[in-house]
Amino acid sequence: MKNAWKAATVLAVATALVLTGCSDPGTSGTSSAPAAWPAQNTKLKGTTLTIWAAANSNKTPASVIAGFEKLTGATVKVVTIPDPYEQGVQTKVATGDKPDLAFWQPTGSELTALNASTNLQTLDGAPWLSSYAGNLKDITGLLGGKRYAALVTTPAVEGVYYNKTIFAKDGITSTPKNWDEFIADAKKIKAAGDVPFFEMGGDRWATQWWVQVQLADAAKTGLWDRVNSNKEKFTDPTMLGAIKNYQGLIKDGYFNSDIKTATFIDQGNALLGGKAAMALQVNSFFGELQASSDTATLDKTIGFFPISPSGNVSTFIPDQSNALVAFKTGDAQREAAARQFLAYWLGDGYADFVKAQNTVSLETGVATPSTVPSALKDAAASLGDSVGSMQALAVANPDLYINLADMIQGTKTPEQVAQVTQDQFAQLAKAQGVAGF
Amino acid sequence: MSSTPTIGRGPAGLGDRRRMLRSSREHPAWFLIPALAVLVVFFFVPTAFNFIYAFTDWSSFKSSIGFVGFDNIVALLGNGSLLGDLRITLVYAVLVAIFQNLFGLILALVLERDTRINRIARVAFFVPVVMSALAVGYIFQALLKPTGALNGIIGAVVGHPVSIAWLGSTSWTIVVVALIHAWKWMGLSMLIYLAGLKTISEDVVEAARLDGAGWWSSFRLIRFPLLAPAITFNVATALLGSMNGFDIVQATTQGGPGGTTELLNIFIFRTFGQGLFAQATTMSLSLFLMVAILAFPVIRFLRKREDVL
């Protein structure tokens, strides 16, 4: 009797261990020999590719998929991963679930978060690289000297979207050339009884742009390299100063009165409706404006200029909708098909894609459609001499925006924001095994 | 279990042994394996891993998992966020336990008599219990935002537009989300209190009435003390259940404004999302410990109250 009990328990535990597998489940990956690039029209009948996309990027590849399926006979499925997208994907990958391709923020920190060297195919030697215009080839998508992401749309930049009508009414004839002029214009707008800036403290995530654009000059001279090696901290004068500056502007009444509760949608409505003159935002903000207005109206009312302490350097921040990564699935045929799909997207399929998405082209051989709003073209043009954001250049991406939102609510001081952000950054860097932490 | 009596045949031990033999023939221990395997896979192993992973450096950044001893625990204790969030979680749980039981008890008393209208009303109040917590959260978030329906109604009554940010106060939002949580679950408490009220013998209440007790004093002196088992269950489940709260708060405030409603589970979710799996596990272990430490005294205290029965 006792023995039978013992046997039953041992058997049950053994079964359980076999079933759960006592190891990190997200680690199976094949070796990484230099990949061959199949011709774009290689027949793929019977092959099914899966692409993971977020709610705001799941329609993006439609024209490419239609063209690719027709050309090769493959089937391409898009699976929408619910928001928060990055957390959802990371959790799935950690438990061993992988697609063939996924939309992914092509920055070092986010590629690290996916454990790129184990989970992703390298895209070195991809056939489309020589087609990229200007400095786009090496602007992002690289980690440890290897290429893991394919940029398909223009990376987002942080800059100022402004209401042209309010600028004209308050006597501002040209956009500011540096931070001091920018603040001087804000003073002018405030004096005229308008609201200079609109911030979405309720939705939180845009709060970090205000700190990041103030760091553009420092970023040019290697700020993030120093942060990555623990030689400079968020609590040091450069970054703490930017945080304090932001709080000062809020305290002095340059922002909307409902800053604590305002949302992303409120921000779009306020700028379009002339309730505020400026919003420091990224490209997805303009997408929000496009959803409620047409190109002609937008060209007439909304303009864009980049801003940095000493000039007009924009800060680039590629996001999940800008790029794709290809996973090592262990199935050599599907891995090759995934590379072929990317080659088609940025090859023969690119002209159709740019037209269908009405977006700025990244390639020299493909023209940007004339129907793309001018503010978007200006944002893309500013990429040329842009500098990387925290997301693009830091080894980890701490929740700076949540801490800044807490500061807006009054529960954290600028010093606490800097300290909590630094602590989290150090924790993430240590987990990655970065030297110096 | 068969209960065939062994009537005076041979020594008592023999009958016992025979019974054991028979029962092990009828119910061999290996019959337990399927159920035990399921229990072990889905309960014991995850719980054990909850302990094991807390002492490793498991993250999304590398493939290997190494033991790091007490590093995670030391780092967490040195970081004020964990203790702050544990405090918020405790405040939230206490508020939910108070509101949910108060509302549930009032509803049970109001809907005590078995009339047709009361039966319909009981179903209506039970509906939120079976609704998705996230859906409840999103509905309330829409109702309570500055341009939401609640302000619209108040505005129509007072005659001028109102834009109160119901979820915008750094000191009162936790009360609002606790009220939403209590609203969702009060139907369950009501049901249990109704069942408790039904078990009270009519004779006792009638005796009290003959002694001249009014509604209030018969409730205070007779019926409420007799509800003790229902109170034990309701308070314990509400208090300990809401310590694990996540969905409603995530849907309404995401831990804001200013981190004042950041329950530990929201912090765990955020840490896990950063790829720091081991640290997230350590936090969930600390939540587990806090629930366990709280559960024993609370349940013992509530069971002591039942001694009057």
Interface residues (C-beta under 8 A of the other chain):
Chain A: M1 A4 W5 A7 A8 T9 L11 A12 V13 T15 A16 L17 L19 T20 S23 D24 G26 T27 P84 E86 Q87 Q90 T91 V93 A94 T112 A113 L114 N115 T118 G202 R204 D258 K260 T261 D399 I402 A405 D406 I408 Q409 G410 T411 K412 V420 D423 Q424 Q427 L428 A431 Q432 G433
Chain B: M20 S24 P28 A29 W30 L32 I33 L36 A37 L39 V40 V41 F44 V45 D57 W58 S59 S60 F61 K62 S63 S64 I65 A75 N79 S81 K145 P146 S163 A165 L167 G168 T170 Q254 G255 G256 P257 G258 G259 T260 F269 R270 F272 G273 Q274 G275 L276 F277 A278 Q279
